[in-house]
């Protein structure tokens, strides 16, 4: 009997090459898209005019290329250490994440009203909230994996509220409402897969909505530009022209792409003329939509859908609860970023500072997402073959022995 045939590939311990390849392919295309979004056509003629020369001559393109070169090290670094070590030290990682969020409030750099970056080497900035998402996913996965019903007492509930609430308060104090929403989505997804009772989850969601109402009222009274952005989505006729300018021009740019696009480096289109602010960061999809058209946009969305399918399939075939919850947390983070960002550029969701994973310009977001992929690779390589307490709990366990155990159980 061929014991290797007992389990499907997703159930076996393996390095998920398809997930790595689709991730690196997306990030590589992101370098080209960032270059196209920021390329200057007024500079001197390049000696050799090709895509590589344009990337290396572009300020943003070359920097994004550097971030891409670091990415495989982020994946390998997170995959090299047994994920059970992260489980063991999840509290330490969580505390470090919270301290970074506190520190950035004290000495961080403020950009567009958000105090959320550390300045490094005078020209590079790091955003700790991106890495804090990974740290908090790890600690929440530990908390929810302790028992089948992780919130069965009032003490459990208060501990969970503290774990979730502390980072949210600090990020809200930074002025980053978009990141707060991302954290809430991660929390809800992990709670749904943790075995927590639905009535508790529903109560928490209702409580969150109740808290957001006075926050929106406060934003309106203070004249916050974030309220203007919300208003521009729900009632554009009441919003200022500045609030709707970015979203409206993004939709025009995507419409201008038509079926096959205007071309990645075409002078005179909306992308080249800089009609869409931040089209290399939060609005990179408007650049992709215009330059590659409906066809290219659907290919990019197809890549994302395949990535999400791989993540969910790997989660469903991971019997270790901690590992499964970590994969769900990373999936929720990347999925929501993708859904919200694309929705924002086409007018389906309000404008907020939520970048598009693997494609938007920015080192912190790219490296943190790659670290999340590295965690998934780590888990699929070392996960238990069977449920806790059964044979096959480590990477060195033999499938042949597992096959014998199954045959013995069948004879009893």
Secondary structure, DSSP 4 states (H G I P E B T S, - for coil): --GGGSS-TTTS----HHHHHHHHHHHHHHHHHHHHHH--TTSPPPSS-SHHHHHHHSHHHHHHHHHHHHHHHHHHHHHHS-HHHHHHTHHHHHHHHHHHHHHHHHHPEEETTEEEEEEETTTEEE-HHHHHHHHHHHHHHHHHTSSSSS--SHHHHHHHHHHHHHHHHHHHHHT-HHHHHHHHHHHHHHHHTTT--HHHHHHHHHHHHHHHHHHHHHHHHHT-HHHHHHHHHH-GGGS-HHHHHHHHHHHHHHHHTTTT-S-TT-TTSTTTTT-STTTTTTTHHHHHHHHHHHHHHHHHHHHHHHHHHHHHHHHHT---HHHHHHHHHHHHHHHHHHHHHHHHHHTSS---S-PPTTTSS-HHHHHHHHHHHHHHHHHHHH--SSSTTSS--STT--HHHHHHHHHHHHH-
